[in-house]
């Protein structure tokens, strides 16, 4: 029995991964250009406002 090889299906997966890598590289470059903090970095919280007693 002859085995049929489908090279195109493997190629599509490979091309998709390459495109994703390019997109990730562009996103990283734009973040660095805008000096955005990394998405995993904790963001600063607002002021901790507690009611202070007035005399």
CHARMM-style PDB file with segment names, atoms N, HN, CA, C and O in Angstrom:
ATOM      1  N   UNK     1       0.832  -1.177   0.000  1.00  0.00      PROA
ATOM      2  CA  UNK     1       0.000   0.000   0.000  1.00  0.00      PROA
ATOM      3  C   UNK     1       0.888   1.256   0.000  1.00  0.00      PROA
ATOM      4  O   UNK     1       1.853   1.351   0.759  1.00  0.00      PROA
ATOM      5  N   UNK     2       0.551   2.177  -0.835  1.00  0.00      PROA
ATOM      6  HN  UNK     2      -0.232   2.100  -1.452  1.00  0.00      PROA
ATOM      7  CA  UNK     2       1.344   3.396  -0.975  1.00  0.00      PROA
ATOM      8  C   UNK     2       0.883   4.431   0.048  1.00  0.00      PROA
ATOM      9  O   UNK     2      -0.312   4.643   0.257  1.00  0.00      PROA
ATOM     10  N   UNK     3       1.861   5.063   0.674  1.00  0.00      PROA
ATOM     11  HN  UNK     3       2.832   4.891   0.504  1.00  0.00      PROA
ATOM     12  CA  UNK     3       1.555   6.094   1.663  1.00  0.00      PROA
ATOM     13  C   UNK     3       1.597   7.460   0.978  1.00  0.00      PROA
ATOM     14  O   UNK     3       2.565   7.785   0.291  1.00  0.00      PROA
ATOM     15  N   UNK     4       0.572   8.237   1.163  1.00  0.00      PROA
ATOM     16  HN  UNK     4      -0.215   7.973   1.721  1.00  0.00      PROA
ATOM     17  CA  UNK     4       0.502   9.559   0.533  1.00  0.00      PROA
ATOM     18  C   UNK     4       1.006  10.598   1.525  1.00  0.00      PROA
ATOM     19  O   UNK     4       0.529  10.689   2.656  1.00  0.00      PROA
ATOM     20  N   UNK     5       1.968  11.369   1.078  1.00  0.00      PROA
ATOM     21  HN  UNK     5       2.356  11.295   0.159  1.00  0.00      PROA
ATOM     22  CA  UNK     5       2.532  12.416   1.920  1.00  0.00      PROA
ATOM     23  C   UNK     5       1.953  13.766   1.514  1.00  0.00      PROA
ATOM     24  O   UNK     5       1.945  14.132   0.339  1.00  0.00      PROA
ATOM     25  N   UNK     6       1.479  14.481   2.497  1.00  0.00      PROA
ATOM     26  HN  UNK     6       1.486  14.183   3.452  1.00  0.00      PROA
ATOM     27  CA  UNK     6       0.908  15.804   2.235  1.00  0.00      PROA
ATOM     28  C   UNK     6       1.847  16.853   2.819  1.00  0.00      PROA
ATOM     29  O   UNK     6       1.735  17.227   3.987  1.00  0.00      PROA
ATOM     30  N   UNK     7       2.766  17.316   1.992  1.00  0.00      PROA
ATOM     31  HN  UNK     7       2.857  17.012   1.043  1.00  0.00      PROA
ATOM     32  CA  UNK     7       3.740  18.303   2.457  1.00  0.00      PROA
ATOM     33  C   UNK     7       3.114  19.667   2.681  1.00  0.00      PROA
ATOM     34  O   UNK     7       3.589  20.451   3.503  1.00  0.00      PROA
ATOM     35  N   UNK     8       2.058  19.942   1.955  1.00  0.00      PROA
ATOM     36  HN  UNK     8       1.672  19.305   1.288  1.00  0.00      PROA
ATOM     37  CA  UNK     8       1.436  21.259   2.040  1.00  0.00      PROA
ATOM     38  C   UNK     8       0.828  21.508   3.425  1.00  0.00      PROA
ATOM     39  O   UNK     8       0.893  22.632   3.925  1.00  0.00      PROA
ATOM     40  N   UNK     9       0.249  20.504   4.043  1.00  0.00      PROA
ATOM     41  HN  UNK     9       0.196  19.591   3.637  1.00  0.00      PROA
ATOM     42  CA  UNK     9      -0.360  20.692   5.359  1.00  0.00      PROA
ATOM     43  C   UNK     9       0.695  21.044   6.402  1.00  0.00      PROA
ATOM     44  O   UNK     9       0.466  21.910   7.246  1.00  0.00      PROA
ATOM     45  N   UNK    10       1.842  20.384   6.350  1.00  0.00      PROA
ATOM     46  HN  UNK    10       2.028  19.680   5.664  1.00  0.00      PROA
ATOM     47  CA  UNK    10       2.941  20.704   7.280  1.00  0.00      PROA
ATOM     48  C   UNK    10       3.483  22.098   6.995  1.00  0.00      PROA
ATOM     49  O   UNK    10       3.874  22.819   7.913  1.00  0.00      PROA
ATOM     50  N   UNK    11       3.505  22.466   5.745  1.00  0.00      PROA
ATOM     51  HN  UNK    11       3.188  21.880   5.000  1.00  0.00      PROA
ATOM     52  CA  UNK    11       4.022  23.773   5.344  1.00  0.00      PROA
ATOM     53  C   UNK    11       3.127  24.890   5.884  1.00  0.00      PROA
ATOM     54  O   UNK    11       3.626  25.926   6.324  1.00  0.00      PROA
ATOM     55  N   UNK    12       1.812  24.685   5.851  1.00  0.00      PROA
ATOM     56  HN  UNK    12       1.406  23.843   5.493  1.00  0.00      PROA
ATOM     57  CA  UNK    12       0.873  25.695   6.333  1.00  0.00      PROA
ATOM     58  C   UNK    12       1.094  25.967   7.827  1.00  0.00      PROA
ATOM     59  O   UNK    12       1.074  27.118   8.263  1.00  0.00      PROA
ATOM     60  N   UNK    13       1.302  24.915   8.592  1.00  0.00      PROA
ATOM     61  HN  UNK    13       1.318  23.980   8.238  1.00  0.00      PROA
ATOM     62  CA  UNK    13       1.555  25.068  10.024  1.00  0.00      PROA
ATOM     63  C   UNK    13       2.843  25.849  10.248  1.00  0.00      PROA
ATOM     64  O   UNK    13       2.899  26.732  11.104  1.00  0.00      PROA
ATOM     65  N   UNK    14       3.867  25.526   9.484  1.00  0.00      PROA
ATOM     66  HN  UNK    14       3.822  24.809   8.788  1.00  0.00      PROA
ATOM     67  CA  UNK    14       5.155  26.207   9.612  1.00  0.00      PROA
ATOM     68  C   UNK    14       5.029  27.688   9.245  1.00  0.00      PROA
ATOM     69  O   UNK    14       5.560  28.552   9.943  1.00  0.00      PROA
ATOM     70  N   UNK    15       4.328  27.974   8.153  1.00  0.00      PROA
ATOM     71  HN  UNK    15       3.897  27.272   7.586  1.00  0.00      PROA
ATOM     72  CA  UNK    15       4.151  29.367   7.732  1.00  0.00      PROA
ATOM     73  C   UNK    15       3.358  30.158   8.765  1.00  0.00      PROA
ATOM     74  O   UNK    15       3.660  31.325   9.016  1.00  0.00      PROA
ATOM     75  N   UNK    16       2.351  29.537   9.362  1.00  0.00      PROA
ATOM     76  HN  UNK    16       2.106  28.589   9.157  1.00  0.00      PROA
ATOM     77  CA  UNK    16       1.561  30.216  10.384  1.00  0.00      PROA
ATOM     78  C   UNK    16       2.427  30.578  11.582  1.00  0.00      PROA
ATOM     79  O   UNK    16       2.309  31.676  12.126  1.00  0.00      PROA
ATOM     80  N   UNK    17       3.294  29.664  11.995  1.00  0.00      PROA
ATOM     81  HN  UNK    17       3.390  28.772  11.554  1.00  0.00      PROA
ATOM     82  CA  UNK    17       4.189  29.942  13.130  1.00  0.00      PROA
ATOM     83  C   UNK    17       5.153  31.072  12.803  1.00  0.00      PROA
ATOM     84  O   UNK    17       5.439  31.917  13.651  1.00  0.00      PROA
ATOM     85  N   UNK    18       5.658  31.085  11.560  1.00  0.00      PROA
ATOM     86  HN  UNK    18       5.426  30.399  10.871  1.00  0.00      PROA
ATOM     87  CA  UNK    18       6.569  32.161  11.161  1.00  0.00      PROA
ATOM     88  C   UNK    18       5.858  33.511  11.179  1.00  0.00      PROA
ATOM     89  O   UNK    18       6.432  34.512  11.607  1.00  0.00      PROA
ATOM     90  N   UNK    19       4.605  33.538  10.711  1.00  0.00      PROA
ATOM     91  HN  UNK    19       4.139  32.725  10.363  1.00  0.00      PROA
ATOM     92  CA  UNK    19       3.844  34.789  10.718  1.00  0.00      PROA
ATOM     93  C   UNK    19       3.607  35.262  12.144  1.00  0.00      PROA
ATOM     94  O   UNK    19       3.711  36.455  12.431  1.00  0.00      PROA
ATOM     95  N   UNK    20       3.291  34.337  13.034  1.00  0.00      PROA
ATOM     96  HN  UNK    20       3.207  33.368  12.802  1.00  0.00      PROA
ATOM     97  CA  UNK    20       3.077  34.697  14.436  1.00  0.00      PROA
ATOM     98  C   UNK    20       4.346  35.268  15.055  1.00  0.00      PROA
ATOM     99  O   UNK    20       4.275  36.217  15.836  1.00  0.00      PROA
ATOM    100  N   UNK    21       5.500  34.709  14.722  1.00  0.00      PROA
ATOM    101  HN  UNK    21       5.557  33.938  14.088  1.00  0.00      PROA
ATOM    102  CA  UNK    21       6.768  35.221  15.233  1.00  0.00      PROA
ATOM    103  C   UNK    21       7.016  36.638  14.740  1.00  0.00      PROA
ATOM    104  O   UNK    21       7.499  37.482  15.495  1.00  0.00      PROA
ATOM    105  N   UNK    22       6.690  36.909  13.476  1.00  0.00      PROA
ATOM    106  HN  UNK    22       6.297  36.224  12.863  1.00  0.00      PROA
ATOM    107  CA  UNK    22       6.863  38.257  12.923  1.00  0.00      PROA
ATOM    108  C   UNK    22       5.959  39.252  13.643  1.00  0.00      PROA
ATOM    109  O   UNK    22       6.384  40.359  13.972  1.00  0.00      PROA
ATOM    110  N   UNK    23       4.713  38.855  13.886  1.00  0.00      PROA
ATOM    111  HN  UNK    23       4.368  37.956  13.619  1.00  0.00      PROA
ATOM    112  CA  UNK    23       3.767  39.732  14.574  1.00  0.00      PROA
ATOM    113  C   UNK    23       4.251  40.010  15.989  1.00  0.00      PROA
ATOM    114  O   UNK    23       4.187  41.150  16.450  1.00  0.00      PROA
ATOM    115  N   UNK    24       4.733  38.991  16.682  1.00  0.00      PROA
ATOM    116  HN  UNK    24       4.785  38.065  16.308  1.00  0.00      PROA
ATOM    117  CA  UNK    24       5.249  39.193  18.040  1.00  0.00      PROA
ATOM    118  C   UNK    24       6.454  40.128  18.040  1.00  0.00      PROA
ATOM    119  O   UNK    24       6.595  40.956  18.940  1.00  0.00      PROA
ATOM    120  N   UNK    25       7.317  40.003  17.045  1.00  0.00      PROA
ATOM    121  HN  UNK    25       7.202  39.331  16.314  1.00  0.00      PROA
ATOM    122  CA  UNK    25       8.478  40.884  16.958  1.00  0.00      PROA
ATOM    123  C   UNK    25       8.048  42.328  16.725  1.00  0.00      PROA
ATOM    124  O   UNK    25       8.616  43.249  17.311  1.00  0.00      PROA
ATOM    125  N   UNK    26       7.040  42.527  15.865  1.00  0.00      PROA
ATOM    126  HN  UNK    26       6.579  41.778  15.389  1.00  0.00      PROA
ATOM    127  CA  UNK    26       6.538  43.885  15.630  1.00  0.00      PROA
ATOM    128  C   UNK    26       5.913  44.471  16.890  1.00  0.00      PROA
ATOM    129  O   UNK    26       6.149  45.634  17.220  1.00  0.00      PROA
ATOM    130  N   UNK    27       5.127  43.679  17.585  1.00  0.00      PROA
ATOM    131  HN  UNK    27       4.935  42.735  17.317  1.00  0.00      PROA
ATOM    132  CA  UNK    27       4.511  44.159  18.831  1.00  0.00      PROA
ATOM    133  C   UNK    27       5.569  44.555  19.848  1.00  0.00      PROA
ATOM    134  O   UNK    27       5.448  45.580  20.520  1.00  0.00      PROA
ATOM    135  N   UNK    28       6.601  43.738  19.954  1.00  0.00      PROA
ATOM    136  HN  UNK    28       6.700  42.906  19.409  1.00  0.00      PROA
ATOM    137  CA  UNK    28       7.679  44.035  20.901  1.00  0.00      PROA
ATOM    138  C   UNK    28       8.388  45.331  20.512  1.00  0.00      PROA
ATOM    139  O   UNK    28       8.708  46.151  21.373  1.00  0.00      PROA
ATOM    140  N   UNK    29       8.629  45.514  19.223  1.00  0.00      PROA
ATOM    141  HN  UNK    29       8.369  44.848  18.524  1.00  0.00      PROA
ATOM    142  CA  UNK    29       9.302  46.727  18.755  1.00  0.00      PROA
ATOM    143  C   UNK    29       8.456  47.965  19.031  1.00  0.00      PROA
ATOM    144  O   UNK    29       8.987  48.997  19.443  1.00  0.00      PROA
ATOM    145  N   UNK    30       7.147  47.874  18.808  1.00  0.00      PROA
ATOM    146  HN  UNK    30       6.716  47.035  18.473  1.00  0.00      PROA
ATOM    147  CA  UNK    30       6.287  49.023  19.076  1.00  0.00      PROA
ATOM    148  C   UNK    30       6.225  49.338  20.567  1.00  0.00      PROA
ATOM    149  O   UNK    30       6.216  50.505  20.960  1.00  0.00      PROA
ATOM    150  N   UNK    31       6.182  48.311  21.384  1.00  0.00      PROA
ATOM    151  HN  UNK    31       6.189  47.364  21.065  1.00  0.00      PROA
ATOM    152  CA  UNK    31       6.171  48.547  22.839  1.00  0.00      PROA
ATOM    153  C   UNK    31       7.439  49.255  23.275  1.00  0.00      PROA
ATOM    154  O   UNK    31       7.394  50.187  24.078  1.00  0.00      PROA
ATOM    155  N   UNK    32       8.571  48.811  22.745  1.00  0.00      PROA
ATOM    156  HN  UNK    32       8.608  48.053  22.093  1.00  0.00      PROA
ATOM    157  CA  UNK    32       9.834  49.450  23.104  1.00  0.00      PROA
ATOM    158  C   UNK    32       9.885  50.883  22.590  1.00  0.00      PROA
ATOM    159  O   UNK    32      10.409  51.767  23.269  1.00  0.00      PROA
ATOM    160  N   UNK    33       9.351  51.117  21.409  1.00  0.00      PROA
ATOM    161  HN  UNK    33       8.926  50.399  20.858  1.00  0.00      PROA
ATOM    162  CA  UNK    33       9.369  52.464  20.835  1.00  0.00      PROA
ATOM    163  C   UNK    33       8.509  53.415  21.665  1.00  0.00      PROA
ATOM    164  O   UNK    33       8.860  54.581  21.847  1.00  0.00      PROA
ATOM    165  N   UNK    34       7.393  52.914  22.163  1.00  0.00      PROA
ATOM    166  HN  UNK    34       7.108  51.967  22.016  1.00  0.00      PROA
ATOM    167  CA  UNK    34       6.508  53.760  22.971  1.00  0.00      PROA
ATOM    168  C   UNK    34       6.861  53.723  24.443  1.00  0.00      PROA
ATOM    169  O   UNK    34       6.239  54.405  25.257  1.00  0.00      PROA
ATOM    170  N   UNK    35       7.859  52.927  24.782  1.00  0.00      PROA
ATOM    171  HN  UNK    35       8.364  52.372  24.121  1.00  0.00      PROA
ATOM    172  CA  UNK    35       8.308  52.747  26.162  1.00  0.00      PROA
ATOM    173  C   UNK    35       7.171  52.303  27.067  1.00  0.00      PROA
ATOM    174  O   UNK    35       7.004  52.810  28.176  1.00  0.00      PROA
ATOM    175  N   UNK    36       6.395  51.349  26.575  1.00  0.00      PROA
ATOM    176  HN  UNK    36       6.530  50.937  25.674  1.00  0.00      PROA
ATOM    177  CA  UNK    36       5.316  50.770  27.370  1.00  0.00      PROA
ATOM    178  C   UNK    36       5.894  49.737  28.314  1.00  0.00      PROA
ATOM    179  O   UNK    36       6.851  49.047  27.964  1.00  0.00      PROA
ATOM    180  N   UNK    37       5.337  49.618  29.494  1.00  0.00      PROA
ATOM    181  HN  UNK    37       4.559  50.178  29.779  1.00  0.00      PROA
ATOM    182  CA  UNK    37       5.799  48.543  30.369  1.00  0.00      PROA
ATOM    183  C   UNK    37       5.390  47.196  29.787  1.00  0.00      PROA
ATOM    184  O   UNK    37       4.424  47.108  29.029  1.00  0.00      PROA
ATOM    185  N   UNK    38       6.107  46.178  30.133  1.00  0.00      PROA
ATOM    186  HN  UNK    38       6.891  46.249  30.748  1.00  0.00      PROA
ATOM    187  CA  UNK    38       5.790  44.836  29.636  1.00  0.00      PROA
ATOM    188  C   UNK    38       4.415  44.431  30.152  1.00  0.00      PROA
ATOM    189  O   UNK    38       3.986  44.892  31.209  1.00  0.00      PROA
ATOM    190  N   UNK    39       3.730  43.577  29.415  1.00  0.00      PROA
ATOM    191  HN  UNK    39       4.078  43.202  28.556  1.00  0.00      PROA
ATOM    192  CA  UNK    39       2.377  43.172  29.806  1.00  0.00      PROA
ATOM    193  C   UNK    39       2.384  42.361  31.092  1.00  0.00      PROA
ATOM    194  O   UNK    39       1.377  42.336  31.800  1.00  0.00      PROA
ATOM    195  N   UNK    40       3.487  41.700  31.412  1.00  0.00      PROA
ATOM    196  HN  UNK    40       4.304  41.721  30.836  1.00  0.00      PROA
ATOM    197  CA  UNK    40       3.558  40.900  32.624  1.00  0.00      PROA
ATOM    198  C   UNK    40       3.946  41.734  33.833  1.00  0.00      PROA
ATOM    199  O   UNK    40       3.798  41.281  34.968  1.00  0.00      PROA
ATOM    200  N   UNK    41       4.438  42.942  33.611  1.00  0.00      PROA
ATOM    201  HN  UNK    41       4.559  43.310  32.689  1.00  0.00      PROA
ATOM    202  CA  UNK    41       4.867  43.789  34.715  1.00  0.00      PROA
ATOM    203  C   UNK    41       3.654  44.322  35.469  1.00  0.00      PROA
ATOM    204  O   UNK    41       2.652  44.686  34.854  1.00  0.00      PROA
ATOM    205  N   UNK    42       3.739  44.369  36.782  1.00  0.00      PROA
ATOM    206  HN  UNK    42       4.554  44.073  37.281  1.00  0.00      PROA
ATOM    207  CA  UNK    42       2.611  44.915  37.544  1.00  0.00      PROA
ATOM    208  C   UNK    42       2.463  46.413  37.293  1.00  0.00      PROA
ATOM    209  O   UNK    42       3.450  47.147  37.228  1.00  0.00      PROA
ATOM    210  N   UNK    43       1.248  46.840  37.159  1.00  0.00      PROA
ATOM    211  HN  UNK    43       0.446  46.245  37.212  1.00  0.00      PROA
ATOM    212  CA  UNK    43       1.010  48.258  36.904  1.00  0.00      PROA
ATOM    213  C   UNK    43       0.820  48.985  38.228  1.00  0.00      PROA
ATOM    214  O   UNK    43       0.386  48.403  39.222  1.00  0.00      PROA
ATOM    215  N   UNK    44       1.154  50.263  38.216  1.00  0.00      PROA
ATOM    216  HN  UNK    44       1.506  50.736  37.408  1.00  0.00      PROA
ATOM    217  CA  UNK    44       1.007  51.058  39.432  1.00  0.00      PROA
ATOM    218  C   UNK    44      -0.465  51.237  39.754  1.00  0.00      PROA
ATOM    219  O   UNK    44      -1.300  51.439  38.872  1.00  0.00      PROA
ATOM    220  N   UNK    45      -0.748  51.158  41.017  1.00  0.00      PROA
ATOM    221  HN  UNK    45      -0.069  50.994  41.733  1.00  0.00      PROA
ATOM    222  CA  UNK    45      -2.115  51.382  41.457  1.00  0.00      PROA
ATOM    223  C   UNK    45      -2.282  52.864  41.781  1.00  0.00      PROA
ATOM    224  O   UNK    45      -1.303  53.590  41.955  1.00  0.00      PROA
ATOM    225  N   UNK    46      -3.508  53.286  41.856  1.00  0.00      PROA
ATOM    226  HN  UNK    46      -4.302  52.695  41.714  1.00  0.00      PROA
ATOM    227  CA  UNK    46      -3.791  54.662  42.226  1.00  0.00      PROA
ATOM    228  C   UNK    46      -3.452  54.881  43.686  1.00  0.00      PROA
ATOM    229  O   UNK    46      -3.070  53.949  44.393  1.00  0.00      PROA
ATOM    230  N   UNK    47      -3.595  56.124  44.133  1.00  0.00      PROA
ATOM    231  HN  UNK    47      -3.906  56.881  43.559  1.00  0.00      PROA
ATOM    232  CA  UNK    47      -3.289  56.450  45.517  1.00  0.00      PROA
ATOM    233  C   UNK    47      -4.209  55.662  46.450  1.00  0.00      PROA
ATOM    234  O   UNK    47      -5.388  55.449  46.166  1.00  0.00      PROA
ATOM    235  N   UNK    48      -3.644  55.252  47.539  1.00  0.00      PROA
ATOM    236  HN  UNK    48      -2.687  55.425  47.770  1.00  0.00      PROA
ATOM    237  CA  UNK    48      -4.431  54.567  48.545  1.00  0.00      PROA
ATOM    238  C   UNK    48      -5.099  55.653  49.399  1.00  0.00      PROA
ATOM    239  O   UNK    48      -4.473  56.229  50.289  1.00  0.00      PROA
ATOM    240  N   UNK    49      -6.346  55.914  49.121  1.00  0.00      PROA
ATOM    241  HN  UNK    49      -6.854  55.446  48.399  1.00  0.00      PROA
ATOM    242  CA  UNK    49      -7.048  57.000  49.803  1.00  0.00      PROA
ATOM    243  C   UNK    49      -7.852  56.448  50.964  1.00  0.00      PROA
ATOM    244  O   UNK    49      -8.814  55.700  50.787  1.00  0.00      PROA
ATOM    245  N   UNK    50      -7.439  56.830  52.131  1.00  0.00      PROA
ATOM    246  HN  UNK    50      -6.657  57.437  52.276  1.00  0.00      PROA
ATOM    247  CA  UNK    50      -8.187  56.436  53.313  1.00  0.00      PROA
ATOM    248  C   UNK    50      -8.712  57.711  53.964  1.00  0.00      PROA
ATOM    249  O   UNK    50      -8.092  58.770  53.864  1.00  0.00      PROA
ATOM    250  N   UNK    51      -9.824  57.604  54.610  1.00  0.00      PROA
ATOM    251  HN  UNK    51     -10.328  56.743  54.691  1.00  0.00      PROA
ATOM    252  CA  UNK    51     -10.404  58.773  55.269  1.00  0.00      PROA
ATOM    253  C   UNK    51      -9.576  59.126  56.483  1.00  0.00      PROA
ATOM    254  O   UNK    51      -9.470  58.333  57.418  1.00  0.00      PROA
ATOM    255  N   UNK    52      -8.992  60.300  56.479  1.00  0.00      PROA
ATOM    256  HN  UNK    52      -9.078  60.944  55.719  1.00  0.00      PROA
ATOM    257  CA  UNK    52      -8.230  60.735  57.627  1.00  0.00      PROA
ATOM    258  C   UNK    52      -9.156  61.554  58.524  1.00  0.00      PROA
ATOM    259  O   UNK    52     -10.030  62.283  58.056  1.00  0.00      PROA
ATOM    260  N   UNK    53      -8.940  61.411  59.779  1.00  0.00      PROA
ATOM    261  HN  UNK    53      -8.230  60.818  60.159  1.00  0.00      PROA
ATOM    262  CA  UNK    53      -9.793  62.129  60.733  1.00  0.00      PROA
ATOM    263  C   UNK    53      -9.390  63.590  60.794  1.00  0.00      PROA
ATOM    264  O   UNK    53      -8.214  63.927  60.936  1.00  0.00      PROA
ATOM    265  N   UNK    54     -10.374  64.435  60.686  1.00  0.00      PROA
ATOM    266  HN  UNK    54     -11.329  64.161  60.571  1.00  0.00      PROA
ATOM    267  CA  UNK    54     -10.120  65.866  60.780  1.00  0.00      PROA
ATOM    268  C   UNK    54     -10.455  66.313  62.194  1.00  0.00      PROA
ATOM    269  O   UNK    54     -11.449  65.879  62.775  1.00  0.00      PROA
ATOM    270  N   UNK    55      -9.626  67.173  62.733  1.00  0.00      PROA
ATOM    271  HN  UNK    55      -8.818  67.526  62.261  1.00  0.00      PROA
ATOM    272  CA  UNK    55      -9.862  67.669  64.100  1.00  0.00      PROA
ATOM    273  C   UNK    55     -10.733  68.887  64.111  1.00  0.00      PROA
ATOM    274  OT1 UNK    55     -11.027  69.427  65.178  1.00  0.00      PROA
TER     275      UNK     55
END
